[in-house]
Amino acid sequence: MKKSRFGRILAALAAIVVVVAAAVAAYVTHTPASPFDGQAQAGQEAGAASPQLIQRGEYVARASDCVACHSVPDAPPFSGGLAMATPMGAIYTTNITPDKATGIGDYTLADFDRAMRHGVARDGHRLYPAMPYPSYAKLGDDDVRALYAYFMHAVQPVQRENRPGEIPWPLNMRWPLALWNLVFAPGGEYRPKPQPGVAAAQDADGKSRLWNRGAYLVQSAGHCGSCHTPRGFAMNEKALDEGSPLYVSGALLDGWYAPSLRNDPNTGLGRWSEDDVYQFLKTGRNRHAVVFGSMTDVINNSTQFMSDEDLKAIAYYLKSLPGDPQRDGAPWAYDASSNQGLALGERLKVPGAQTFMARCSACHGADGRGQAPWIPPLAGAASSMSTENASSINATLNGSGRVVANGMPDAYRMPPFRAQLSDKEIADVLTFVRTAWGNRGGAVTQEAVKDLRTRTDPASSEVIILQMR
């Protein structure tokens, strides 16, 4: 009797396992539905597209910064090949030109939509979320249609084979990404909503509409959270919109620290006005900062080409995001004697101070205030206030690329010091900077400099301006 009952329990459990396994198998092989299913075949939509639709698609491509990730300096735009680091190994961006053999020339609009908003390629394999489809999922149907028309009609086809990734088996199996998507990429087109804290009756000047446009651009095409939102144990963004205080609150990524885009006064935009944000996105500089690192590609290839109205909408949205005083601490204030409580003469005896005076002060000033808007201050800079020191080290080792605005490269840039300064000298000078003038970033170790020296190179900070067509 007991054996019979035990056998029935085992059989029931086995049946449950089979059903669950079948459900999982069905889900991971399921092709997501697209609102464009059943429409014309590959290229036909683009061939019939109006110039206005194609122009709109080019604008969406600029706002999405597609060219920066899907291009490398020695190859045509959009033909792929850019290495992207992951904890498991490098992967390489793909050819998204309309070449039929190696690109997306055979993609229908529905295929394109599934890749953009669901992370599923035409042959059914899952894309790594280095392709920011969790953000692109919020793109509207009209923008996806326009983007497809642009790529199929206005981008030059390039026959260039895609480079396989370096993630070893079995970690390179793609089917688990379907389950990852189920948990971490819920998807869904962005829907306008009331601006938090602003009642409809108080919105006579239409600020809610401006806020929603900014939210749409930041969360979808701009995919700002991909770099600026901290990630969880599964490399998932911990938040996808302003509903969480972690959204765009700053994150360490690929040798750089992407600072908070919230109103944190020390490590974010708390001391920036809306116009400061607009100026930075338009020109790559303002009175607080000059762009460096991977954000330079965004300025040079994306945001400077966006309309003033859209940039102001982004600025308005970002300035609506509250900071976190508990995380960020008391607001920074300039303190001429903050470095270990010593006056300038005594501070020169502090390790790194003489290196700063010899190598850095001519541009950034002995007082650390810089020469805005051309040379940024180090006093109070987010990179000097953040406990994450990757950006400080990377910029000192490898310099920064030129900002090119309106076709004109700037005359000033941070030079690389990896050949001139040792690991210890860089650690000492950065420790000085990050503890002077009220800065609270803290010390930098020689080991941290050595680690980034081996993992980066001067070319990592070079900027390539890519002509999209």
Beta strands, then each sheet from edge to edge (+ up, - down):
strand 1: 83-84
strand 2: 91-92
strand 3: 251-253
strand 4: 256-258
strand 5: 404-405
strand 6: 408-409
sheet 1: 1+ 2-
sheet 2: 3+ 4-
sheet 3: 5+ 6-
end
